[in-house]
Amino acid sequence: MRKPAAFFAIVLALGAIILAPWARAQAQDARDGPTEIEKCGTIDKPGSYKLVNDIAPTPSTSPNGDCLVITASFVTIDLAGFTISGGFSTAGIIAESSGQLHGIAVRNGSISNGGVELGAADGSIVEGLRVSGGFFGVSAKGIVRGNTVVGIAQPHGLGGIGISATGTVTGNYVTGSTNGIRVGQGSTVIGNTATDNRGNPAAAGIGIEADCPSNLTDNTAVNNNGANLVRNGHGCNNTNNVAP
């Protein structure tokens, strides 16, 4: 009776030796963290991504001039305090798809001369960005919060909107652009500041413009060259806004 017990003990020991490297590899994979981004390119798989240095488009990495092109749903990009430099009329980060993407998040860094264009995605989050220069700032459907947008201009025609969004827009600051903040119907717009947006011959320089019904509460829109606060349609809640 002792031989089977000894045999099983040996088998268990060998199994532990064989499985140990695999277990260590699995543990290592769990610690790998976000995929590192070192240059512009296409993100075509869901997952978490993180910049490890400043990046800018080149002809080889970005033939269309856009830096990071997202073609997959459920992508999170952490700029980690670094800067994406665009081509002024192109995008720092853009979502592109023949269908509708979902669940894209971009946060925590700077984009110069090219904004964030996530109009092809639903349920996005854009937060903690500093966007300056270029023809557009932030465009998204979802949550847009805590961003600073400066100097978005479109000198020849319409455009130059600092933030264009439908959803929850809160705690943002937009200044020195053609237009400040533009939101679609059904949005919640709370605690934003739009000031000194200058307009151009084809645009009035509006601080905050909303399609109603939407909720507009505790926003400040002052010193914009056109109107400070515009409500299109009926049914907007207009509460405690400073917009003379």
GIVEN-V866444 format. One record per residue. N is the residue number from 1. RES is the residue in one small letter. SS is DSSP state (h for helix, s for strand, l for the rest). Layout:
N | RES | SS
N | RES | SS
This chain:
1 | m | l
2 | r | h
3 | k | h
4 | p | h
5 | a | h
6 | a | h
7 | f | h
8 | f | h
9 | a | h
10 | i | h
11 | v | h
12 | l | h
13 | a | h
14 | l | h
15 | g | h
16 | a | h
17 | i | h
18 | i | h
19 | l | h
20 | a | h
21 | p | h
22 | w | h
23 | a | h
24 | r | h
25 | a | h
26 | q | h
27 | a | h
28 | q | h
29 | d | h
30 | a | h
31 | r | h
32 | d | l
33 | g | l
34 | p | l
35 | t | s
36 | e | s
37 | i | s
38 | e | l
39 | k | l
40 | c | l
41 | g | s
42 | t | s
43 | i | s
44 | d | l
45 | k | l
46 | p | l
47 | g | s
48 | s | s
49 | y | s
50 | k | s
51 | l | s
52 | v | l
53 | n | l
54 | d | l
55 | i | s
56 | a | s
57 | p | l
58 | t | l
59 | p | l
60 | s | l
61 | t | l
62 | s | l
63 | p | l
64 | n | l
65 | g | l
66 | d | l
67 | c | l
68 | l | s
69 | v | s
70 | i | s
71 | t | l
72 | a | l
73 | s | l
74 | f | l
75 | v | s
76 | t | s
77 | i | s
78 | d | s
79 | l | l
80 | a | l
81 | g | l
82 | f | l
83 | t | s
84 | i | s
85 | s | s
86 | g | l
87 | g | l
88 | f | l
89 | s | l
90 | t | l
91 | a | l
92 | g | l
93 | i | s
94 | i | s
95 | a | s
96 | e | l
97 | s | l
98 | s | l
99 | g | l
100 | q | l
101 | l | s
102 | h | s
103 | g | l
104 | i | s
105 | a | s
106 | v | s
107 | r | s
108 | n | s
109 | g | s
110 | s | s
111 | i | s
112 | s | s
113 | n | l
114 | g | l
115 | g | l
116 | v | s
117 | e | s
118 | l | l
119 | g | l
120 | a | l
121 | a | s
122 | d | s
123 | g | l
124 | s | s
125 | i | s
126 | v | s
127 | e | s
128 | g | s
129 | l | s
130 | r | s
131 | v | s
132 | s | s
133 | g | l
134 | g | l
135 | f | l
136 | f | l
137 | g | l
138 | v | s
139 | s | s
140 | a | s
141 | k | s
142 | g | s
143 | i | s
144 | v | s
145 | r | s
146 | g | l
147 | n | l
148 | t | s
149 | v | s
150 | v | s
151 | g | l
152 | i | l
153 | a | l
154 | q | l
155 | p | l
156 | h | l
157 | g | l
158 | l | l
159 | g | l
160 | g | l
161 | i | s
162 | g | s
163 | i | s
164 | s | s
165 | a | s
166 | t | s
167 | g | s
168 | t | s
169 | v | s
170 | t | s
171 | g | l
172 | n | l
173 | y | s
174 | v | s
175 | t | s
176 | g | l
177 | s | l
178 | t | l
179 | n | s
180 | g | s
181 | i | s
182 | r | s
183 | v | s
184 | g | l
185 | q | l
186 | g | l
187 | s | l
188 | t | s
189 | v | s
190 | i | s
191 | g | l
192 | n | l
193 | t | s
194 | a | s
195 | t | s
196 | d | l
197 | n | l
198 | r | l
199 | g | l
200 | n | s
201 | p | l
202 | a | l
203 | a | s
204 | a | l
205 | g | l
206 | i | l
207 | g | l
208 | i | s
209 | e | s
210 | a | s
211 | d | s
212 | c | l
213 | p | l
214 | s | l
215 | n | s
216 | l | s
217 | t | s
218 | d | l
219 | n | l
220 | t | s
221 | a | s
222 | v | s
223 | n | l
224 | n | l
225 | n | l
226 | g | l
227 | a | l
228 | n | l
229 | l | s
230 | v | s
231 | r | s
232 | n | s
233 | g | l
234 | h | l
235 | g | l
236 | c | l
237 | n | s
238 | n | s
239 | t | s
240 | n | l
241 | n | l
242 | v | s
243 | a | l
244 | p | l
